[in-house]
Amino acid sequence: MNNAVYKLIEVTGTSTFGIDDAIQSAVARASQTVRHMQWFEVVEMRGRIDENHVSQWQVTLKIGFSLEE
């Protein structure tokens, strides 16, 4: 029986389009250097306000991935 071991990293994605796009951006960028990603958890959301409207979203994620054997 094989018991997996996991590691967590924390990344922050940004977007001018919305929260979902910020999440997708963070996961896509992390996937360029991290293998075996399994899940993510949103730990913080915030945004930037310019001239009385939201101009940017920032989402901080914990991404879990399994360590190689």
N, C-alpha and C positions, 0 to 999 in steps of 0.2 A: 504494500500500500504506500502510495506516495503522498506525503503531506506537504503542500505548497507553503512557501514563506513569501510574504509580501512586504513591499516598501512603499512609503508615501512620499510624494514631493508636493510642494505648494507652488502654484503659478497664478499669475493674474493676466487675464485677457481683457482687451479693451475694444470698443467698437463705437462708431457714431451711428449705427443702425439699431442696436438694441441688445438686450441681455443675452438672448439666444446666440446672436452673432458673436458676442464677446466670449461665451463659453466655447463655441465651435472653434474660434480663433486660438484659444488657449490649448485646447485638445489637439488641434492640428499641428500647432508649433511644437508641443511636447512630443508628439509622435515622430518628429524628425530625429530625435535623439534617444527616446525611451522606447524599449520594446516590451511587449506583453502587458500593455495597459489593460486593466480590468474594470475599473469604476472611477467615478468622480463624486465629490461632495462639494457643494457650494458652501463656503464658510463666510463669505462677506460679499455684499453688493453695495456699490456706491456709484455716484455719477458726478458729472461736472455741469454746472449751470453757467451759461453765458447769455447775457441780455434777457434774463427772465425765462429761458427755456433750457431744457436738458440738451446738452450738446455732445455728451460722451458718457458711456456706461463702462464701468470697470467691475469685473467679477473675479474674485479670488477663489480658486479651487484647490482641493486636495485631490491628487490623482494617485490611485493605488495600482501597483503593477507587481506581477510575480517575478521573483528572482530566478535566474537560470540555475539549472542543476550544476 
